Amino acid sequence: YHVDEHRGPDGTLLMEWLINITDKECKTTTIILFMSSQSLSYHANPKIIIRVPSRWLTCIQKLAMKDQISLMCIDEAHPVEQQGHYFRKDFQDAVNNLQLKHDSLKTKCPYLVMAATLRKVNQQTISKLLGTEPDFILWT
């Protein structure tokens, strides 16, 4: 599912299904969620002075608490260093948020980092953001 295309009632239905999925269903179902960095971030709430998590970030947290995440994928990783640290602040925030969710998993899952063009410096930056070195790198 591309979550950015599931907004309004459609997005709510998808989130409810994900949050209520049973352990038995998880063992026989592979769910792949494509999310933009904005979907995995905190948003400023003008009514109060704190930042609140996006709906999808909250959903991911609930799945992590139930240990129902088997892979975390980070796409479009290539511009991090190419455009400078501040160009992709939302991307870096999303990676940090995923790492926090990953840390709360009882059973650690692998990360998959994808990019059309990924330089060595990007790999090093992402490794620092995730707090782990890659187990496997495939250059195609």
Backbone as CSV, one residue per row, in Angstrom:
resi,resn,N_x,N_y,N_z,CA_x,CA_y,CA_z,C_x,C_y,C_z
1,TYR,0.836,-1.178,0.000,0.000,0.000,0.000,0.878,1.237,0.000
2,HIS,0.536,2.187,-0.789,1.199,3.480,-0.759,0.348,4.370,0.130
3,VAL,0.789,4.547,1.370,-0.079,5.181,2.368,-0.429,6.624,2.035
4,ASP,0.428,7.305,1.310,0.127,8.693,0.957,-1.066,8.803,0.014
5,GLU,-1.411,7.698,-0.638,-2.587,7.682,-1.509,-3.840,7.277,-0.747
6,HIS,-3.675,6.804,0.482,-4.805,6.386,1.317,-5.055,7.457,2.368
7,ARG,-5.879,8.406,2.010,-6.217,9.510,2.913,-7.692,9.440,3.255
8,GLY,-8.085,10.178,4.256,-9.498,10.232,4.624,-10.008,8.879,5.074
9,PRO,-11.262,8.551,4.722,-11.864,7.290,5.175,-11.085,6.057,4.710
10,ASP,-10.530,6.095,3.504,-9.756,4.969,2.979,-8.521,4.721,3.846
11,GLY,-7.826,5.785,4.210,-6.654,5.668,5.070,-7.016,5.178,6.458
12,THR,-8.143,5.655,6.976,-8.602,5.226,8.295,-8.915,3.732,8.305
13,LEU,-9.575,3.253,7.254,-9.874,1.820,7.157,-8.601,0.981,7.110
14,LEU,-7.635,1.425,6.325,-6.376,0.691,6.226,-5.664,0.660,7.574
15,MET,-5.599,1.798,8.268,-4.952,1.848,9.579,-5.655,0.942,10.581
16,GLU,-6.980,0.986,10.588,-7.729,0.138,11.522,-7.465,-1.332,11.252
17,TRP,-7.420,-1.716,9.976,-7.131,-3.102,9.634,-5.735,-3.483,10.116
18,LEU,-4.756,-2.623,9.881,-3.386,-2.913,10.303,-3.278,-3.029,11.816
19,ILE,-3.881,-2.102,12.521,-3.786,-2.094,13.981,-4.470,-3.317,14.586
20,ASN,-5.518,-3.807,13.935,-6.286,-4.933,14.468,-5.893,-6.281,13.881
21,ILE,-4.853,-6.328,13.078,-4.439,-7.592,12.483,-3.981,-8.536,13.603
22,THR,-4.344,-9.771,13.479,-3.998,-10.755,14.516,-2.606,-11.325,14.267
23,ASP,-2.059,-11.939,15.301,-0.751,-12.587,15.157,-0.814,-13.694,14.107
24,LYS,-1.929,-14.426,14.075,-2.092,-15.497,13.086,-2.072,-14.922,11.664
25,GLU,-2.809,-13.823,11.456,-2.805,-13.182,10.132,-1.401,-12.690,9.779
26,CYS,-0.674,-12.164,10.753,0.679,-11.660,10.499,1.620,-12.754,10.021
27,LYS,1.409,-13.958,10.504,2.288,-15.059,10.117,2.058,-15.504,8.680
28,THR,0.887,-15.202,8.130,0.552,-15.659,6.779,0.372,-14.508,5.792
29,THR,0.627,-13.293,6.235,0.401,-12.123,5.390,1.648,-11.260,5.352
30,THR,2.004,-10.807,4.173,3.081,-9.837,4.035,2.455,-8.493,3.680
31,ILE,2.705,-7.519,4.506,2.169,-6.180,4.275,3.344,-5.269,3.970
32,ILE,3.275,-4.610,2.840,4.321,-3.665,2.450,3.690,-2.280,2.393
33,LEU,4.223,-1.381,3.197,3.720,-0.012,3.234,4.790,0.915,2.683
34,PHE,4.445,1.677,1.672,5.330,2.699,1.138,4.901,4.014,1.752
35,MET,5.820,4.690,2.421,5.479,5.929,3.120,6.475,7.014,2.775
36,SER,5.957,8.199,2.611,6.838,9.344,2.435,7.407,9.725,3.797
37,SER,8.453,10.506,3.784,9.036,10.940,5.053,8.041,11.787,5.841
38,GLN,7.150,12.499,5.149,6.137,13.295,5.844,5.168,12.410,6.616
39,SER,4.921,11.202,6.125,4.020,10.283,6.810,4.630,9.732,8.087
40,LEU,5.937,9.831,8.214,6.640,9.279,9.372,7.224,10.371,10.256
41,SER,6.546,11.499,10.317,7.106,12.609,11.072,6.122,13.109,12.125
42,TYR,6.607,14.036,12.896,5.776,14.735,13.872,5.342,16.057,13.255
43,HIS,4.147,16.490,13.591,3.615,17.743,13.057,3.351,18.708,14.199
44,ALA,3.538,19.968,13.940,3.237,20.975,14.954,1.726,21.107,15.087
45,ASN,1.263,21.116,16.288,-0.157,21.324,16.558,-0.327,22.770,16.997
46,PRO,-1.043,23.610,16.213,-1.149,25.030,16.552,-1.922,25.290,17.843
47,LYS,-2.736,24.333,18.278,-3.528,24.535,19.494,-2.700,24.334,20.764
48,ILE,-1.679,23.500,20.656,-0.805,23.265,21.808,0.641,23.394,21.371
49,ILE,1.541,23.499,22.296,2.924,23.822,21.959,3.773,22.588,21.690
50,ILE,3.193,21.434,21.564,3.983,20.232,21.310,3.792,19.749,19.884
51,ARG,4.695,18.907,19.477,4.561,18.280,18.160,3.889,16.933,18.365
52,VAL,2.976,16.603,17.474,2.240,15.344,17.585,2.628,14.433,16.425
53,PRO,2.655,13.110,16.663,3.023,12.188,15.588,1.947,12.137,14.512
54,SER,2.360,11.884,13.294,1.401,11.693,12.209,0.579,10.446,12.504
55,ARG,-0.548,10.328,11.843,-1.404,9.144,12.040,-0.659,7.866,11.685
56,TRP,0.130,7.916,10.606,0.846,6.719,10.178,1.976,6.372,11.145
57,LEU,2.621,7.383,11.700,3.665,7.116,12.682,3.066,6.450,13.918
58,THR,1.892,6.887,14.318,1.181,6.256,15.435,0.828,4.809,15.104
59,CYS,0.386,4.568,13.885,0.055,3.210,13.440,1.298,2.319,13.484
60,ILE,2.418,2.811,12.997,3.667,2.049,13.011,4.073,1.737,14.449
61,GLN,3.886,2.695,15.348,4.215,2.464,16.754,3.376,1.327,17.328
62,LYS,2.092,1.303,17.006,1.217,0.242,17.512,1.624,-1.121,16.952
63,LEU,2.004,-1.159,15.678,2.482,-2.417,15.092,3.787,-2.854,15.743
64,ALA,4.653,-1.900,16.033,5.926,-2.221,16.685,5.685,-2.763,18.091
65,MET,4.739,-2.181,18.799,4.436,-2.637,20.162,3.923,-4.074,20.159
66,LYS,3.254,-4.464,19.065,2.757,-5.838,18.951,3.779,-6.744,18.255
67,ASP,4.957,-6.191,17.933,6.035,-6.940,17.287,5.589,-7.528,15.952
68,GLN,4.877,-6.712,15.160,4.330,-7.192,13.894,4.982,-6.542,12.676
69,ILE,6.206,-6.095,12.823,6.927,-5.513,11.692,8.073,-6.444,11.344
70,SER,8.144,-6.868,10.085,9.196,-7.805,9.701,10.271,-7.177,8.819
71,LEU,10.052,-5.975,8.322,11.043,-5.274,7.503,10.727,-3.789,7.530
72,MET,11.760,-2.971,7.671,11.590,-1.522,7.563,12.354,-1.057,6.337
73,CYS,11.649,-0.419,5.431,12.235,0.019,4.171,12.340,1.540,4.143
74,ILE,13.490,2.017,3.743,13.723,3.453,3.597,14.045,3.697,2.132
75,ASP,13.193,4.441,1.470,13.367,4.706,0.043,13.848,6.141,-0.168
76,GLU,14.355,6.393,-1.352,14.824,7.725,-1.741,15.922,8.230,-0.807
77,ALA,16.846,7.350,-0.464,17.910,7.712,0.473,19.035,8.512,-0.181
78,HIS,19.084,8.557,-1.496,20.223,9.161,-2.177,20.436,10.655,-1.964
79,PRO,19.414,11.494,-1.793,19.704,12.929,-1.704,20.228,13.405,-0.352
80,VAL,20.354,12.544,0.634,20.722,13.005,1.967,21.999,13.836,1.940
81,GLU,23.074,13.285,1.435,24.341,14.015,1.385,24.456,14.878,0.138
82,GLN,23.846,14.443,-0.952,23.985,15.179,-2.199,23.429,16.591,-2.086
83,GLN,22.357,16.748,-1.330,21.703,18.046,-1.236,22.027,18.775,0.068
84,GLY,22.830,18.171,0.906,23.179,18.795,2.177,22.271,18.323,3.295
85,HIS,22.753,18.426,4.513,22.023,17.908,5.672,20.660,18.556,5.860
86,TYR,20.506,19.795,5.521,19.253,20.487,5.815,18.219,20.354,4.705
87,PHE,18.650,19.906,3.525,17.712,19.737,2.419,16.697,18.646,2.731
88,ARG,17.120,17.560,3.372,16.239,16.433,3.651,16.017,16.248,5.141
89,LYS,15.784,17.335,5.852,15.524,17.242,7.290,14.357,16.303,7.564
90,ASP,13.309,16.349,6.739,12.159,15.459,6.941,12.569,13.996,6.778
91,PHE,13.475,13.726,5.842,13.965,12.362,5.657,14.741,11.904,6.885
92,GLN,15.625,12.748,7.375,16.412,12.395,8.549,15.510,12.191,9.767
93,ASP,14.496,13.015,9.923,13.539,12.842,11.019,12.797,11.512,10.885
94,ALA,12.397,11.178,9.655,11.682,9.917,9.424,12.565,8.722,9.764
95,VAL,13.836,8.773,9.374,14.765,7.679,9.690,14.931,7.573,11.204
96,ASN,15.060,8.705,11.881,15.180,8.681,13.340,13.928,8.081,13.971
97,ASN,12.756,8.431,13.459,11.505,7.882,13.986,11.413,6.379,13.748
98,LEU,11.837,5.923,12.558,11.851,4.480,12.290,12.811,3.764,13.226
99,GLN,13.949,4.374,13.487,14.917,3.750,14.379,14.321,3.595,15.781
100,LEU,13.607,4.595,16.254,12.966,4.498,17.568,11.949,3.355,17.595
101,LYS,11.190,3.208,16.510,10.216,2.111,16.439,10.951,0.776,16.383
102,HIS,12.031,0.734,15.622,12.838,-0.479,15.508,13.372,-0.891,16.881
103,ASP,13.826,0.083,17.645,14.371,-0.201,18.970,13.322,-0.787,19.911
104,SER,12.044,-0.484,19.657,10.993,-0.996,20.540,10.522,-2.397,20.146
105,LEU,11.009,-2.926,19.020,10.629,-4.279,18.600,11.310,-5.331,19.469
106,LYS,10.554,-6.340,19.870,11.155,-7.461,20.595,12.035,-8.264,19.649
107,THR,11.512,-8.528,18.452,12.252,-9.247,17.423,12.731,-8.215,16.400
108,LYS,14.024,-7.968,16.380,14.558,-6.946,15.479,14.397,-7.387,14.028
109,CYS,13.952,-6.471,13.208,13.791,-6.757,11.783,14.891,-6.050,11.001
110,PRO,15.140,-6.498,9.789,16.152,-5.831,8.973,15.619,-4.526,8.383
111,TYR,16.554,-3.669,8.024,16.260,-2.456,7.265,16.588,-2.742,5.805
112,LEU,15.821,-2.157,4.923,16.133,-2.159,3.507,16.208,-0.694,3.103
113,VAL,17.364,-0.265,2.633,17.556,1.120,2.215,17.714,1.120,0.703
114,MET,16.876,1.907,0.036,16.904,1.927,-1.426,17.144,3.347,-1.941
115,ALA,17.788,3.411,-3.084,18.025,4.697,-3.730,18.401,4.448,-5.179
116,ALA,18.057,5.388,-6.023,18.430,5.279,-7.429,19.940,5.466,-7.589
117,THR,20.491,6.390,-6.844,21.935,6.635,-6.861,22.381,6.803,-5.420
118,LEU,23.178,5.871,-4.952,23.618,5.914,-3.559,25.137,5.898,-3.534
119,ARG,25.688,6.962,-3.019,27.144,7.046,-2.921,27.597,6.519,-1.570
120,LYS,28.880,6.249,-1.442,29.455,5.733,-0.199,29.152,6.675,0.973
121,VAL,29.217,7.973,0.734,28.959,8.939,1.804,27.504,8.845,2.288
122,ASN,26.560,8.537,1.366,25.166,8.330,1.773,25.053,7.107,2.669
123,GLN,25.744,6.051,2.304,25.725,4.823,3.094,26.233,5.102,4.507
124,GLN,27.301,5.871,4.607,27.867,6.189,5.915,26.899,7.039,6.742
125,THR,26.262,8.010,6.112,25.308,8.871,6.818,24.113,8.066,7.306
126,ILE,23.572,7.209,6.452,22.412,6.404,6.833,22.793,5.420,7.935
127,SER,23.993,4.862,7.865,24.458,3.964,8.926,24.515,4.705,10.255
128,LYS,24.977,5.941,10.226,25.019,6.744,11.458,23.614,7.024,11.964
129,LEU,22.700,7.378,11.051,21.323,7.659,11.450,20.652,6.435,12.066
130,LEU,20.913,5.267,11.498,20.295,4.036,11.979,21.036,3.423,13.162
131,GLY,22.264,3.849,13.360,23.054,3.301,14.454,23.514,1.882,14.194
132,THR,23.642,1.508,12.929,24.067,0.155,12.578,24.780,0.162,11.227
133,GLU,25.689,-0.756,11.087,26.360,-0.950,9.799,25.552,-1.927,8.962
134,PRO,25.591,-1.802,7.639,24.838,-2.743,6.804,25.407,-4.156,6.881
135,ASP,24.488,-5.122,6.894,24.899,-6.527,6.854,25.200,-6.958,5.430
136,PHE,24.537,-6.307,4.492,24.633,-6.722,3.097,24.386,-5.500,2.230
137,ILE,25.193,-5.336,1.194,25.006,-4.227,0.257,24.972,-4.805,-1.139
138,LEU,23.947,-4.450,-1.869,23.813,-4.894,-3.251,23.814,-3.668,-4.144
139,TRP,24.798,-3.569,-4.994,24.889,-2.474,-5.960,24.423,-3.013,-7.306
140,THR,23.389,-2.433,-7.866,22.942,-2.873,-9.192,22.889,-1.716,-10.148
